Amino acid sequence: MNEKAAVGEKAAVDYVKDGMVVGLGTGSTVYYTILKIGEMVRKGLKITGVATSVQTEKLAKEQGIPLLSLDEVKTIDVAIDGADEINHYFHAIKGGGGALLREKIIAKASKQFVVVADSKKVVQSLGEFPLPVEIVPFGASKTEGYIQSFGCQTALRMQGDSPYVTDNGNYIIDCRFGEIKDPEQLEKELNNITGVVENGLFVDMVKHVITIGEDKQAILLDKLE
């Protein structure tokens, strides 16, 4: 069974309706959401997409999905995206694909933020997946040192022999904190570091999670309070 396809397609069918402005996420799971939306558009669905990355923009155009920039729309009805980890409180780590800043901006601008996640991405506590932190290139080693003072192991993300560069022209530091017990506090503290643009903790933003249940079917996950 292709879990990513199952949850990605369910999100498109359940949440994308005629006349909507839809935030289109980035990654291997929401890839299937975008393919399904493309199929629905070719069958007559009228929607407008807002892409979270150059990669997603390219895929959406290939699928015939009309696109506008975020500045060209008044609001986003629903944003659908994947996650590297998400717990039952719907706190998530995102940014493994390098698009965390645009993903977060679009999620914040959306009336509903839906995460699609295969069963391996749903966890008891966050932190096994390294937390991406997007930083400006100027003084990158200094900023990395400030991040290390929080007690994590860090690595500058590379692409070949050079630092990986985001669509925004920034670098990413991948940080291993171990178990993240207070995501809300850590999110704020990291963003207070000069040189940090944004981090991959998505706290109190996700409204719905679609994953795979014990019966191997795509289900809507209930949030723990």
Rosetta blueprint (number, residue, H / E / L):
1 M L
2 N L
3 E H
4 K H
5 A H
6 A H
7 V H
8 G H
9 E H
10 K H
11 A H
12 A H
13 V H
14 D H
15 Y H
16 V L
17 K L
18 D L
19 G L
20 M L
21 V E
22 V E
23 G E
24 L E
25 G L
26 T L
27 G L
28 S L
29 T L
30 V H
31 Y H
32 Y H
33 T H
34 I H
35 L H
36 K H
37 I H
38 G H
39 E H
40 M H
41 V H
42 R H
43 K L
44 G L
45 L L
46 K L
47 I L
48 T E
49 G E
50 V E
51 A E
52 T L
53 S L
54 V H
55 Q H
56 T H
57 E H
58 K H
59 L H
60 A H
61 K H
62 E H
63 Q L
64 G L
65 I L
66 P L
67 L E
68 L L
69 S L
70 L H
71 D H
72 E H
73 V L
74 K L
75 T L
76 I E
77 D E
78 V E
79 A E
80 I E
81 D E
82 G L
83 A L
84 D L
85 E E
86 I E
87 N L
88 H L
89 Y L
90 F L
91 H L
92 A E
93 I E
94 K L
95 G L
96 G L
97 G L
98 G L
99 A L
100 L H
101 L H
102 R H
103 E H
104 K H
105 I H
106 I H
107 A H
108 K H
109 A L
110 S E
111 K E
112 Q E
113 F E
114 V E
115 V E
116 V E
117 A L
118 D L
119 S H
120 K H
121 K H
122 V E
123 V L
124 Q L
125 S L
126 L E
127 G L
128 E L
129 F L
130 P L
131 L E
132 P E
133 V E
134 E E
135 I E
136 V L
137 P L
138 F L
139 G L
140 A H
141 S H
142 K H
143 T H
144 E H
145 G H
146 Y H
147 I H
148 Q H
149 S L
150 F L
151 G L
152 C L
153 Q E
154 T E
155 A E
156 L E
157 R L
158 M E
159 Q E
160 G L
161 D L
162 S E
163 P E
164 Y L
165 V L
166 T L
167 D L
168 N L
169 G L
170 N L
171 Y E
172 I E
173 I E
174 D E
175 C E
176 R E
177 F L
178 G L
179 E L
180 I E
181 K L
182 D L
183 P H
184 E H
185 Q H
186 L H
187 E H
188 K H
189 E H
190 L H
191 N H
192 N L
193 I L
194 T L
195 G L
196 V E
197 V E
198 E E
199 N E
200 G L
201 L E
202 F E
203 V L
204 D L
205 M L
206 V L
207 K L
208 H E
209 V E
210 I E
211 T E
212 I E
213 G L
214 E L
215 D L
216 K L
217 Q L
218 A E
219 I E
220 L E
221 L E
222 D L
223 K L
224 L L
225 E L
